[in-house]
Amino acid sequence: MINRYTVPVMNDIWSDKNRFMKYSVFHHAYLQSILGRSVTLEELDPDLEMIAYFEKQTKHELQASLLEFETRIDSEDDVAKASIHKHLTSSDVIDTVLSHTIKEAATLLHAKINNCLSSLTKLIENTENVSTIGRTHGRHATPMSLDSRFKREWQDLLIFSNDMLEQASNIPGKIAGTIGEYQASEKTIEDVNSYFNLSHYVSPGYTSQALSRAYHAKLTFNLALLGSLVERLATNIRLLSFNEINELSEAFTRNQAGSSSMPHKKNPIGCENLVGIARLLRSYVTPSLENVPLWLERDMSHSSVERVILPDAFNLAYYMFTRLEEILNGLIINTNQIDKNLTNYFKIGNSHEEISNTNLPRSLAYTAIQDKYLGT
C-alpha cells in the first residue's frame, strides 16, 4: 500500500513484526501443550533480522521462523527443541495467525464504522424537520424529510458492518497437519485457541493442508460491498452538490484550493476519493475468488495474492471510513437552497396534485397533465 492510504494503526496489525510475534506465540503455545509443561524462552520477542537471514538460506519463511524460535529456547532444553512443530505443517501456523490478524483488523475497522454511524445519527437528528425534494431517476418525485435519506444510508451501513463483516471476519484456525488429517488433542486445540481467541478450529477431515480460501473470498467480497455502500453515500452527496442543485456540500477549509486554475471552485474531492477507493476494493474480489480452487490438498498460488490484497483492503477500508467520518462531521446543509428547490417543485407539483385529486381516471389524469405542460 502506498503511504498516502496507509493508516499506521492498521498497518501495524499487518506488519512483519506483528506476524512473526504471532508465529512465536503459536510455536510456544503448541510446544507447551504437547509437552505438558512450560518451556522457557530466553528472549520473548523474535529477532526479525535473524529470521530474514534464515529465510535467505532456506527460502522458506515459516522454516526461518522456526529456526529463529529454536535459538530462543533454553539452551539446556533439548526435548523442547526436538519437539518444535511436531506433527504440524506451515499452514497450521500461517492460517491460524492469519485468522487472528483478520479478526484484529476487523475489530479496528468496526470501531471506525461505528464512528461513521454516530456521525450519521447526528445528521439524522439535525435534519428531522428539514423538508426536501425526493428524486427518482434524477428527477423531482415528491417531498420528503431529509433525515429519511440519511436513515437509509445509516441502515445499510449498520446492517452490513454489524452482520456481514463480523461473520466474514470470524475465520477459524487450523491444526490438522500436512494433508489435514492430524488428530490434535482437544487440549492442544484449546490451549492454542486461548492465545488467539478464535471461535473454533476446523476439524481434521474437513480441511486439507490449507484452510479453504472460500473464507477469505467471502471476507474480501464483504469489504468490497462495504466500499460500495460508502460509494452510494458519497455519490449522493456529489449529486446534491451540483451548482444547479446545491443542497449539500463538503466543508471547505481556509486556504483550501478546489482548482489550480479556477479560484471559485469547491470540488467534492473527499467524496470523489471515496468512489475511487471503492473501485479499488472491488478489484480485490476477483483474485480472492481465484484463490479458492487450490490444487488437491494445497498449493502456494494464494499466498502472494493474500500478502497484498488483505493488508491493502483493510488499510483502504479503514482509510475510507476515516475520511467518510470527516466528511459527515463537516457536511454543509444548504437549507435556503433546499427551500428554493421545494418551491420550484410546488409550482408544478401542486398543479399535478390538483389534477390527480379531481377523481379523474388515471389515464385521463396523465393526459390532463401532459396537455397542461407539454401542450399536447
C-alpha positions in Angstrom: 0.0 0.0 0.0 1.3 3.5 -0.9 1.9 5.8 2.0 -0.9 8.1 1.1 -3.5 5.5 2.0 -1.6 3.6 4.7 -3.1 4.1 8.2 -0.4 3.4 10.8 -2.7 1.8 13.4 -4.0 -0.7 10.8 -0.6 -1.1 9.1 0.9 -2.2 12.5 -1.5 -5.1 12.6 -0.3 -6.3 9.2 3.4 -5.7 9.9 6.1 -8.3 9.8 6.8 -7.6 13.4 3.2 -8.5 14.4 3.1 -11.5 12.2 6.3 -13.1 13.5 5.3 -12.3 17.0 2.1 -14.3 16.5 4.1 -17.1 14.9 6.3 -17.2 18.0 3.2 -17.2 20.3 1.8 -20.2 18.2 5.1 -22.1 18.4 5.3 -21.5 22.2 1.7 -22.4 23.0 1.7 -25.5 20.8 5.0 -26.7 22.2 4.0 -26.3 25.8 0.7 -28.1 25.1 2.1 -31.2 23.5 4.9 -31.4 26.2 2.5 -30.8 29.0 4.9 -28.4 30.7 6.2 -24.8 30.5 9.0 -24.0 28.0 11.3 -21.2 28.9 12.3 -18.6 26.2 15.4 -16.7 26.8 14.0 -13.9 24.7 10.3 -13.3 24.2 10.4 -11.1 21.0 11.5 -12.7 17.8 14.7 -11.4 16.1 13.5 -10.2 12.6 17.0 -9.8 11.3 17.8 -13.4 12.2 14.6 -14.6 10.6 15.5 -12.7 7.4 18.9 -14.3 7.5 17.5 -17.8 7.8 14.9 -17.2 5.1 17.6 -16.1 2.7 19.2 -19.5 3.3 16.1 -21.7 3.4 13.9 -19.7 1.0 11.0 -20.7 3.4 9.6 -18.1 5.7 8.0 -20.4 8.3 11.1 -22.6 8.4 13.1 -19.5 9.1 10.7 -18.5 11.9 11.1 -22.0 13.4 14.9 -21.9 13.3 14.9 -18.5 15.0 12.4 -19.6 17.6 14.7 -22.6 18.4 17.5 -20.2 19.3 15.4 -18.6 22.0 14.6 -21.8 23.8 16.5 -22.5 27.0 19.8 -23.9 25.8 19.5 -27.0 28.0 16.0 -27.9 26.9 16.9 -30.4 24.2 13.5 -32.1 24.3 11.7 -28.9 23.6 14.0 -28.1 20.7 13.4 -31.6 19.2 9.6 -31.2 19.6 9.1 -27.9 17.8 6.5 -28.1 15.1 5.9 -31.8 15.7 3.0 -33.2 13.6 2.4 -29.8 12.1 2.7 -28.1 8.7 3.3 -24.5 7.9 -0.3 -23.8 7.1 -1.3 -24.7 10.7 0.7 -21.8 11.9 0.2 -19.4 9.0 -3.6 -19.9 8.6 -4.3 -19.7 12.4 -2.2 -16.5 12.7 -3.9 -15.0 9.6 -7.3 -15.7 11.0 -6.4 -13.9 14.2 -4.8 -11.0 12.3 -8.0 -10.6 10.3 -10.1 -10.6 13.5 -7.9 -7.9 14.9 -8.1 -5.8 11.8 -11.9 -6.3 11.5 -12.3 -5.2 15.2 -10.4 -2.0 14.5 -12.4 -1.3 11.3 -15.7 -2.0 13.0 -14.9 0.7 15.6 -14.3 3.2 12.8 -17.5 2.2 11.1 -19.3 2.8 14.4 -17.9 6.4 14.4 -19.4 7.0 11.0 -22.7 5.6 12.2 -22.6 8.1 15.1 -21.9 10.9 12.6 -24.9 9.8 10.5 -27.0 9.6 13.7 -26.2 13.3 14.4 -27.2 14.2 10.8 -30.5 12.4 11.1 -31.2 14.2 14.4 -30.3 17.6 12.8 -32.4 17.2 9.7 -35.5 15.6 11.1 -37.6 18.7 10.4 -35.9 19.6 7.1 -38.2 19.0 4.1 -36.5 18.4 0.8 -37.5 17.1 -2.6 -37.2 13.4 -3.2 -35.7 12.4 -6.5 -36.1 9.3 -8.6 -34.3 8.8 -11.9 -32.6 12.1 -11.1 -35.9 13.9 -11.5 -38.3 15.5 -8.9 -40.5 13.0 -7.2 -42.4 14.1 -4.1 -41.3 16.0 -0.9 -39.7 14.0 1.9 -37.8 14.6 5.1 -34.1 14.9 4.6 -33.4 12.7 7.6 -35.1 9.8 5.7 -32.3 9.9 3.1 -29.6 9.7 5.8 -31.6 6.9 7.6 -31.3 4.7 4.6 -27.6 5.1 4.4 -27.3 4.5 8.2 -29.4 1.4 7.9 -27.3 -0.1 5.1 -24.0 0.5 6.9 -25.3 -0.7 10.2 -26.6 -4.0 8.8 -23.6 -4.8 6.7 -21.0 -3.7 9.2 -22.6 -5.4 12.2 -23.6 -8.6 10.5 -21.7 -9.4 7.3 -18.3 -8.0 8.3 -18.5 -9.7 11.7 -19.4 -13.1 10.2 -16.9 -12.9 7.3 -14.0 -12.0 9.6 -14.7 -14.9 12.0 -12.4 -17.3 10.2 -11.4 -20.5 12.1 -7.9 -21.6 12.9 -6.4 -24.9 11.8 -4.2 -27.6 13.4 -4.6 -30.5 11.1 -1.1 -31.4 9.8 0.4 -31.9 6.4 -2.7 -33.1 4.5 -5.4 -32.2 7.0 -5.6 -35.5 8.9 -3.6 -34.9 12.1 -5.8 -35.6 15.1 -4.6 -32.9 17.5 -5.9 -33.4 21.1 -8.8 -31.2 22.2 -6.5 -29.8 24.9 -3.9 -28.7 22.4 -6.6 -27.0 20.3 -8.0 -25.3 23.4 -4.5 -24.3 24.5 -3.6 -22.6 21.2 -7.1 -21.2 20.8 -6.9 -19.5 24.2 -4.0 -17.4 22.9 -5.7 -16.4 19.6 -9.3 -16.1 20.8 -10.7 -17.8 17.7 -14.2 -19.2 17.7 -13.3 -22.7 16.6 -10.7 -24.8 14.7 -11.6 -26.8 11.6 -11.8 -30.4 12.5 -9.4 -33.0 10.7 -11.1 -34.4 7.6 -12.9 -31.0 7.0 -9.8 -29.2 5.8 -6.9 -30.0 3.6 -3.3 -28.9 4.2 -4.5 -25.3 3.8 -7.7 -23.7 5.2 -10.3 -23.2 2.5 -9.8 -19.9 0.8 -13.6 -19.5 0.4 -13.5 -17.9 3.9 -11.1 -15.2 2.7 -13.0 -14.7 -0.6 -16.2 -14.0 1.5 -14.3 -11.6 3.6 -12.9 -9.7 0.6 -16.3 -9.6 -1.0 -17.8 -8.1 2.1 -15.1 -5.4 2.4 -15.8 -4.5 -1.2 -19.6 -4.4 -0.5 -19.0 -2.1 2.4 -17.0 0.1 0.0 -19.9 0.2 -2.4 -22.3 1.3 0.3 -19.9 4.1 1.1 -19.7 4.9 -2.6 -23.5 5.2 -2.7 -23.5 7.8 0.1 -20.6 9.7 -1.4 -22.2 9.7 -4.9 -25.4 11.1 -3.5 -23.5 13.9 -1.8 -21.7 14.6 -5.1 -25.0 14.7 -7.0 -26.6 17.1 -4.4 -23.6 19.4 -4.6 -24.1 20.3 -8.3 -24.3 24.1 -8.6 -27.8 23.7 -10.1 -29.0 21.7 -7.0 -26.6 22.9 -4.3 -28.3 21.3 -1.4 -25.3 19.6 0.2 -21.6 20.2 0.0 -18.4 19.2 1.7 -16.7 21.5 4.1 -14.1 23.8 2.6 -11.3 25.0 4.8 -9.5 28.3 4.6 -6.6 28.2 2.1 -8.0 25.1 0.5 -7.8 25.1 -3.3 -10.5 23.5 -5.4 -8.7 24.0 -8.6 -5.2 25.0 -9.7 -6.6 27.5 -12.2 -10.1 28.4 -11.1 -10.2 30.1 -7.6 -14.0 29.8 -7.4 -14.1 26.0 -7.5 -15.2 24.0 -4.4 -14.9 20.4 -5.7 -16.3 17.4 -3.7 -12.8 15.9 -3.6 -13.4 13.8 -0.5 -16.4 12.0 -1.9 -14.7 11.6 -5.3 -11.8 9.9 -3.4 -14.2 7.5 -1.7 -15.6 6.5 -5.1 -12.1 5.6 -6.3 -11.3 3.7 -3.1 -14.5 1.7 -3.6 -13.3 0.7 -7.1 -10.0 -0.5 -5.7 -11.7 -2.6 -3.1 -13.9 -4.3 -5.7 -10.8 -5.1 -7.8 -9.6 -7.4 -5.0 -12.7 -9.7 -5.2 -11.7 -11.5 -8.4 -8.2 -12.6 -7.3 -9.7 -13.6 -4.0 -12.2 -15.9 -5.8 -9.4 -17.2 -7.9 -7.6 -18.3 -4.7 -10.3 -20.8 -3.9 -9.6 -23.6 -6.4 -6.2 -24.7 -5.0 -4.6 -27.9 -6.4 -5.6 -31.0 -4.5 -4.5 -30.8 -0.8 -2.8 -27.4 -1.4 -0.5 -25.2 -3.4 1.0 -21.8 -2.8 -0.7 -19.8 -5.5 -2.9 -18.0 -3.0 0.0 -16.8 -0.8 1.4 -13.9 -2.8 -2.1 -12.6 -3.6 -3.1 -12.5 0.1 0.1 -10.8 1.2 -1.0 -7.9 -1.0 -4.8 -7.7 -1.0 -5.7 -8.4 2.6 -3.5 -5.7 4.2 -4.3 -3.3 1.4 -8.1 -4.0 1.6 -8.2 -3.4 5.3 -6.0 -0.3 5.0 -8.2 1.1 2.3 -11.4 0.3 4.2 -10.1 1.9 7.3 -8.9 5.0 5.4 -12.3 5.2 3.6 -14.3 5.3 6.8 -11.9 7.7 8.4 -12.4 10.1 5.5 -16.1 9.5 5.5 -16.3 10.4 9.1 -14.6 13.7 8.4 -17.0 14.4 5.5 -20.1 13.7 7.5 -19.0 15.8 10.5 -18.3 18.8 8.3 -21.2 18.3 5.8 -22.9 21.6 4.9 -26.6 21.5 4.5 -27.9 24.5 2.4 -31.4 24.9 3.8 -32.1 28.0 1.8 -31.4 26.2 -1.5 -33.4 23.2 -0.4 -36.4 25.6 0.2 -35.9 27.1 -3.2 -35.9 23.7 -4.9 -39.0 22.8 -3.0 -40.7 26.0 -4.1 -39.9 25.1 -7.8 -41.4 21.7 -7.1 -44.6 23.0 -5.7 -45.1 25.3 -8.7 -45.5 22.2 -10.8 -46.3 19.5 -8.2 -49.3 21.2 -6.7 -50.9 21.5 -10.1 -50.2 17.8 -10.6 -51.9 17.1 -7.3 -54.9 19.3 -8.2 -55.4 17.3 -11.3 -54.8 14.0 -9.5 -57.3 14.9 -6.8 -60.2 15.6 -9.2 -61.0 11.9 -9.2 -60.3 11.5 -12.9 -59.5 8.1 -14.1 -55.7 7.6 -14.0 -55.3 7.6 -17.8 -57.2 10.9 -18.1 -55.2 12.4 -15.3 -51.9 11.6 -17.1 -53.4 13.1 -20.3 -54.5 16.3 -18.5 -51.0 16.8 -17.1 -49.5 16.3 -20.5 -51.9 18.7 -22.0 -51.1 21.3 -19.4 -47.3 21.1 -19.6 -46.5 19.7 -22.9 -49.2 21.5 -24.9 -50.4 18.2 -26.5 
